[in-house]
Amino acid sequence: MLLKIVQAGTPVLRHKARSLTPAEVRGGPIQMLIELMRETMRDAPGVGLAAPQIGEPLRLAVIEDQVTRDEAERAPVPFHVIVNPEVRFRGDPPHMLDFFEGCLSVEGYQAIVPRAREVTVNALDHRGEPITIDASGWYARILQHEIDHLNGTLYIDRMYPRTYSTARNVSSFWLGHAPGEIMKALGDGEG
């Protein structure tokens, strides 16, 4: 069974989600929700899905990147679950990377979003056990995007507004171009 992915404007996407106890994570309802979220994410297709995106205000996300495009700093990420995640940027200051992002809850659009290149995430796994994830590149971007969902934040809150484009225009005009080049081509809005 596939779950309905809610779209921007739905209130659950704009509120901080509720933490889960380890016992809740291990319980039947959350285990079933994890399986349904996995199916829904893969069908969409996406590389991550947070519980608020399917209308559940819970600090739970599923992640898997099967890498369908060859992009810098991108490698396969096996399916896993993060519960109650806390993210910490590495580096002082953190090295930020700009790249296009889309979202299953902002269907049909993308924009360039700055994200930390390296992060450490402390969370619970699908068994309610503590885990620490050190990630860089695309994986770090995916984690930050999904954790934002759990805090009521969408990528459109972090994007460079002038880069907001339809997915079709990103494919038609910007595929293969560096983010700095794209932002320069789109101008600063001053004329």
C-alpha positions in Angstrom: 0.0 0.0 0.0 1.3 3.4 -0.9 0.9 6.4 1.3 -0.2 9.9 0.1 2.6 12.4 0.0 1.3 15.8 1.2 2.3 19.0 -0.6 3.6 22.4 0.5 0.8 24.3 2.3 -0.2 21.3 4.4 0.2 22.4 8.1 2.0 19.2 9.3 5.0 20.2 7.0 5.5 23.5 9.0 5.6 22.2 12.6 8.3 20.4 14.6 7.5 16.7 14.7 7.2 14.7 17.9 10.0 12.5 19.2 9.5 8.7 19.5 10.6 6.5 22.4 12.7 3.4 21.6 9.7 1.3 22.6 7.5 3.1 20.1 10.1 2.6 17.4 10.2 -1.2 18.1 6.4 -1.4 18.2 4.2 -2.8 15.4 2.6 0.5 14.3 5.9 2.2 13.7 7.5 -0.8 12.1 4.5 -1.0 9.7 4.8 2.7 9.0 8.5 2.3 8.2 7.7 -0.4 5.6 4.9 1.7 4.0 7.2 4.7 3.9 9.9 2.6 2.2 7.5 1.5 -0.5 6.1 5.0 -1.0 9.7 6.6 -1.2 10.8 4.0 -3.8 7.6 4.4 -5.8 7.8 8.3 -5.9 10.8 7.9 -6.6 12.8 9.7 -4.0 16.0 9.3 -1.9 14.3 10.2 1.4 10.9 10.5 3.0 10.1 12.1 6.3 7.0 11.1 8.3 5.5 14.7 8.1 5.5 14.3 4.3 2.9 11.5 4.7 0.9 13.5 7.3 2.5 12.0 10.4 4.1 14.5 12.8 6.8 12.1 14.0 10.6 12.5 14.0 11.1 9.6 11.6 12.6 9.5 8.1 13.6 6.7 5.7 16.6 7.2 3.4 18.0 5.3 0.4 19.9 6.5 -2.6 20.2 4.1 -5.4 22.1 6.7 -7.5 20.3 7.1 -10.8 22.5 9.9 -12.1 26.3 10.3 -12.0 26.9 13.4 -9.9 29.9 14.6 -7.9 30.3 13.2 -4.4 27.3 10.8 -4.9 27.5 7.1 -4.0 24.8 4.5 -3.2 23.3 4.8 0.3 21.6 1.6 1.5 18.1 1.8 3.0 18.0 2.9 6.6 15.8 4.7 9.1 16.7 7.7 11.3 14.5 8.5 14.4 14.9 11.7 16.5 18.0 12.8 14.5 20.2 15.7 15.6 22.6 17.1 13.0 25.9 18.7 13.6 27.9 20.4 10.8 31.6 19.5 10.6 34.2 22.2 10.1 34.5 25.6 11.6 33.0 27.2 9.6 31.4 24.3 7.7 32.2 23.9 4.0 29.0 24.7 2.2 28.1 23.3 -1.3 25.4 24.7 -3.6 23.3 22.3 -5.7 19.8 21.8 -7.0 17.3 20.1 -4.7 13.8 19.0 -5.2 11.2 17.6 -2.8 8.4 15.1 -3.0 6.3 17.7 -1.1 7.1 20.5 -3.6 6.3 18.5 -6.6 7.7 19.7 -10.0 10.1 22.3 -8.8 13.8 22.6 -7.9 16.2 25.3 -6.7 19.8 25.6 -5.7 20.2 25.2 -1.9 23.4 25.7 0.1 24.1 22.7 2.4 27.0 21.7 4.6 29.3 19.2 2.8 30.0 17.1 6.0 27.7 16.3 8.9 27.5 14.0 11.9 24.0 12.8 12.8 23.0 11.1 16.1 19.8 9.3 15.9 18.0 6.0 16.7 17.8 3.3 14.0 14.8 1.1 13.0 15.3 -1.0 16.2 15.3 2.1 18.5 19.1 1.7 19.0 21.4 4.7 19.1 23.5 5.3 15.9 26.0 7.9 14.7 26.3 8.7 11.0 29.2 10.6 9.5 28.3 11.7 6.0 29.6 13.9 3.2 28.5 15.0 -0.2 25.1 13.9 -1.4 24.4 11.8 1.6 25.0 14.7 3.9 22.6 16.8 1.7 19.9 14.1 1.9 20.2 13.9 5.7 20.0 17.6 6.1 16.9 17.8 3.8 15.1 15.1 5.7 16.0 16.4 9.2 14.7 19.9 8.0 11.3 18.2 7.4 11.3 17.0 11.0 11.8 20.6 12.1 9.1 22.1 9.9 11.5 23.5 7.3 11.3 23.0 3.5 14.1 23.5 1.0 12.3 26.6 -0.3 13.1 28.2 3.1 16.9 27.8 2.4 17.0 28.1 -1.4 18.5 30.9 -3.5 15.1 32.3 -4.7 16.2 33.3 -8.2 17.1 29.7 -8.9 13.6 28.3 -8.2 12.7 26.5 -11.4 10.4 23.9 -12.8 12.1 20.5 -12.9 11.7 20.6 -16.7 13.6 23.8 -17.0 16.4 22.5 -14.8 16.8 19.6 -17.2 16.5 21.8 -20.3 18.7 24.6 -19.3 20.9 23.8 -16.3 21.9 20.1 -16.4 25.7 19.9 -16.5 26.3 23.5 -15.4 28.0 24.5 -12.2 25.7 26.1 -9.6 27.8 29.4 -9.6 27.4 29.6 -13.4 23.7 29.1 -13.1 23.3 31.7 -10.4 25.3 34.2 -12.5 23.2 33.5 -15.6 20.0 34.0 -13.6 21.3 37.4 -12.3 20.9 39.1 -9.0 17.6 40.8 -9.7 19.2 44.3 -10.0 18.4 44.8 -13.6 
